[in-house]
Amino acid sequence: MNEPAAAYRKMSNLLIKTVIRSLFVLTSRDRAMKKAQDVLENYLKLAEGLSQEKGCRSVEVPPMRGVDEDMRMWSFYMILEHNEIVNRSISATVLQLALGEPLRGPAVIDPKTDVMPSTSAGEEQLSRLRDSVSDHLKVVSTLGRLRGTKTSPHPIFGEFDAPKWNCMFSFHLNLHLKQAEYVIRTPQEARREY
């Protein structure tokens, strides 16, 4: 890549990071929780009438923001499993930061390897995703003040406190919703399957 293009990409990424961090600062807990519920509803609508075969079919998506190269060849159910893993990690992070505890368990994962779904993910992932969102909303609603907690690093956006991690919950779900929509709605004959 030439130097001007690399400089433009770096500036663009910095701008995106700044916008997202600013958006998270301005988002209330209630609004973040409502967004998570809304995005879950969109996943549930996508799954209506979905056959096991179609839900298990891996489909290559075009490059999408937030979908790494090694995440582009997933099935609908693999996307749900990935989200459930990340949801549980974010929930643990929010809880532990809010309580002032050291991060442990699901809050401490390798974002490149520990979030990868199994190729055998099936329709059970729908209820697991629903449970992970429900559990997150219950936990966050019981916590006291979130702002002003210690922070932990996000692999792309830098240090997040508990409210920023809470916002990341629905943001991450929404990123993969676009991927899920592509996997479900692209006609079979137009798909590149393996």
N, C-alpha and C positions, 0 to 999 in steps of 0.2 A: 504494500500500500504506500502511496506517495505521502510526503510530509504534510501537505495541506489537508489531504483527506483524513489522515491520522489525527491531526490537530482538531479538525471539525468533529470527528467522532468523539474525541476526548471531551471537547467542550459540550457537545450534545449530551453525553452521558452525565457530566457534571450538572448541567441544567436539569435533566430528568431527576437526578438524585435530590437536588435542592427543592424542586417542586414537590416531589413526593414527601420529603421530610417536612416541608412547610404544611402540606395538606394534612399530614398526620397530627401536627401540633394543633391545628385548627379544628380537628374533628373531636366531637364529644364522645364520651363512652357510650351513651345511648345511641348516637348516630352510627357508631362503629358496630354496635351489636345489631341494630336494625339492618345494616348493610349485610352482615353475615347471614342473617335469617333470609333476607331477600335473595342473596346469591344461592343459598341452599335450595330455596324454592325453584329457582331456575334449573338447577341440576335435577331436581325431582321431576319437573316437567319434561326435561329431555329424556328421562328414563321411562316415562309413561308408555306402555305398550312395547317396550324394547325387548326383543328376544334375547335369550342367553347367547345365541350364536353371534348376533350383531354386537352385543355388548362386549364380547370377548375378542372380536376381530381387531387386530392391530392395523392402524392406518397411519401412513406417513403424512404429517402435516407440513405445510410450507414453513419457512422460518417465521417465527412469531416472537414478539417481545416477551421475555419472561420464560420462554420454553427453550431450554438448553438443547444443544445438538443431540445429546444422548437421551432426550425426553421426547423426541419428535415421532417415534414409532411405537406409540402406545395404543392400547384399546381404551374404550370408555371406562371399563372397570379398573384398568391400571391407573388411569387418571384419578379415579375416586380413591383408590388405595393410597396413591401418593399424597393426595390432599388429606386423607385421614391421618397419615403419619406426620405430616407437617402440622396439621391442626393440633395434635396431641403435644407436639414439641412446643408450639407457640403457647398453648394453654399452660403447660408446666412452667414455661419461662415467665409468663405474666404473673402467675400465682407466686412463684418463688421470689421474683423481684419485688412484688407488692408486699410480701411478708418479710422482706429483708434477709431471705435465706440464700445460702450459696447455691448456685445452679448445679443440679444433679439429675440423674435419670434421663427421661425423655427431653429435658431442656438442654442436654449436652449431646449433640449429634454432629456427625460429619455431613454437611449439606450436599456433598457430592455422592456419597455412597449410602448413607443410612436412610435416605428418602426414596430410594428406588423401589418400585413395586415389583411384585412377583409376576411372572408371565402367566401364572394360573389364577390370577384375580378373577373372581366371578361376581354373580349378582348379590352375594352377601355384602359386597362393598357398599352398596347403597345404604343399608341399615347402619353400617359402621360409620359412614360419612355423616349420616343424620345424627347418630349418637355423639360423634365427636363435636359437631356444632352445638348440639343441645348441652353437652357437658361443659363446653367452653362458656356458653351464655350463662349457665347456672353459676359457675365458678366466679366469673367476672362480676356478676350481679351481687355476689356476697362480699366482695372485697371493699375495703374502705378506700381511702384516697390512693389514686394511682400515680398522679403527677409527683415528680420529685424523687422517684425511686432511683436506686442504683441502675446501671445500664449493663447491657451485654451486647456483643457485636453481632450485627447482621452481616452476612458475607458480602453483600453488595452495597448496602446503604449506610454502613457504619454503626455507631453506637445507638442503641434504642433503649429507652426506659420502658416501663410497663405499659403506659398508654400508647406508645408508638408500636410496641409489639401487638397490642390489642387491635390497632388499626391494620397492621400487617396481616392479621388473620383473614379478614374479608378481602383485602387487596390480593393476597395470594390465591384465594379461592376464585376470585374473579379473573385473574390471569389465565388460569387453566380452564375456566368456563369457555373461553373462546376456542381453545383447543378441543374441548369436548363437543362443542357445537359443530366444529368442522368434521370430527370423527363420525358423529351421528348423522349429519345432514348431507354429507357429500355422497352423491349417488355411487353405488358400488362400482359401476363400470368406469367411473372417473378416478377411482382410488388406486393408489399404488400400494399393493399388498404384498406381504412376504410370508 
